[in-house]
């Protein structure tokens, strides 16, 4: 898996890099076919009271690219919610792959038995 972490108006420190890598281990544990990952961290200074921390991720898996974004007051909280959202999308994608491969096998005996009953 290729991992790219970049920051906008933010210096990506080793602590932030390690935190993101530790959180991504949970994703890889669920689905190991991750090809490429781009993490984008940003700080938006709207006013003094409203500082938004944004975290976005693009994950390229076999056949699909998943995009997730999260906004919070704290960067670590934004990363946490980002990984929770990504985890749900990865599990959904994994379930779709699993269901899709079994669907045609399940329908073959049903269609075959219905045709045999109609012919007889």
PLY file of the C-alpha trace (Angstrom):
ply
format ascii 1.0
element vertex 120
property float x
property float y
property float z
element edge 119
property int vertex1
property int vertex2
end_header
0.00 0.00 0.00
1.32 3.42 -0.96
0.56 6.09 1.64
0.82 9.83 0.95
0.08 12.35 3.69
0.01 16.04 2.78
-0.96 19.17 4.65
-2.41 22.51 3.60
-1.57 25.38 5.99
-0.26 22.65 8.26
3.06 20.96 8.84
2.69 17.19 8.95
4.66 16.20 12.04
5.92 12.68 12.74
3.30 12.37 15.50
0.45 13.11 13.08
1.95 10.75 10.48
2.22 7.95 13.05
-1.34 8.59 14.28
-2.74 8.30 10.75
-0.72 5.13 10.06
-1.98 3.52 13.28
-5.56 4.34 12.35
-5.10 2.95 8.83
-4.01 -0.40 10.26
-7.63 -1.01 11.28
-8.74 -0.45 7.69
-6.12 -2.83 6.32
-7.16 -5.44 8.88
-10.69 -5.42 7.40
-9.71 -5.22 3.74
-6.18 -5.96 2.59
-6.65 -5.11 -1.12
-5.86 -1.40 -0.67
-3.64 -0.19 -3.51
-3.05 3.50 -2.85
-3.98 5.97 -0.09
-3.81 9.78 -0.15
-4.51 11.64 3.11
-5.04 15.39 2.93
-5.02 17.43 6.16
-5.91 21.13 6.23
-6.57 24.00 8.61
-9.17 26.61 7.64
-8.86 29.88 9.54
-12.27 31.47 9.09
-12.20 33.66 12.21
-10.41 33.43 15.52
-13.30 31.51 17.09
-13.92 29.24 14.12
-10.86 27.24 13.24
-11.81 24.15 11.29
-9.56 21.17 10.89
-10.30 19.14 7.77
-9.18 15.65 6.94
-9.82 13.95 3.61
-8.75 10.60 2.27
-8.81 8.92 -1.13
-8.39 5.16 -0.99
-7.93 3.24 -4.19
-9.01 -0.38 -3.90
-9.32 -2.92 -6.67
-11.94 -1.54 -9.04
-13.01 1.51 -7.04
-11.82 4.74 -5.41
-13.33 5.69 -2.05
-13.38 9.33 -0.92
-14.15 10.41 2.64
-14.01 13.87 4.25
-14.36 15.02 7.84
-14.35 18.38 9.63
-13.87 19.04 13.36
-12.43 21.56 15.80
-9.48 19.26 16.59
-7.32 17.56 13.94
-7.16 14.29 15.84
-10.96 14.25 16.19
-11.28 14.88 12.44
-8.93 11.96 11.75
-10.92 9.71 14.11
-14.26 10.46 12.43
-12.59 10.14 9.03
-11.37 6.64 9.83
-14.77 5.63 11.23
-16.46 6.74 8.01
-13.83 5.03 5.90
-14.19 1.84 7.91
-17.92 1.77 7.18
-17.32 2.36 3.46
-14.65 -0.36 3.30
-16.94 -2.87 5.02
-19.78 -1.91 2.66
-17.50 -2.33 -0.37
-16.28 -5.68 0.93
-19.86 -6.85 1.46
-20.83 -5.76 -2.07
-17.95 -7.75 -3.52
-18.93 -10.77 -1.47
-22.65 -10.56 -2.35
-21.97 -9.93 -6.03
-19.88 -13.02 -6.47
-22.49 -15.27 -4.82
-25.56 -13.81 -6.49
-25.29 -15.68 -9.78
-24.57 -18.99 -8.07
-27.66 -18.65 -5.86
-29.94 -17.89 -8.80
-28.81 -20.72 -11.08
-30.56 -23.61 -9.23
-33.75 -21.58 -8.76
-34.01 -20.70 -12.46
-33.13 -24.22 -13.51
-35.78 -25.86 -11.29
-38.48 -23.39 -12.44
-37.76 -24.13 -16.11
-37.85 -27.88 -15.50
-41.24 -27.55 -13.81
-42.62 -25.44 -16.67
-41.47 -27.96 -19.32
-42.96 -30.96 -17.48
0 1
1 2
2 3
3 4
4 5
5 6
6 7
7 8
8 9
9 10
10 11
11 12
12 13
13 14
14 15
15 16
16 17
17 18
18 19
19 20
20 21
21 22
22 23
23 24
24 25
25 26
26 27
27 28
28 29
29 30
30 31
31 32
32 33
33 34
34 35
35 36
36 37
37 38
38 39
39 40
40 41
41 42
42 43
43 44
44 45
45 46
46 47
47 48
48 49
49 50
50 51
51 52
52 53
53 54
54 55
55 56
56 57
57 58
58 59
59 60
60 61
61 62
62 63
63 64
64 65
65 66
66 67
67 68
68 69
69 70
70 71
71 72
72 73
73 74
74 75
75 76
76 77
77 78
78 79
79 80
80 81
81 82
82 83
83 84
84 85
85 86
86 87
87 88
88 89
89 90
90 91
91 92
92 93
93 94
94 95
95 96
96 97
97 98
98 99
99 100
100 101
101 102
102 103
103 104
104 105
105 106
106 107
107 108
108 109
109 110
110 111
111 112
112 113
113 114
114 115
115 116
116 117
117 118
118 119
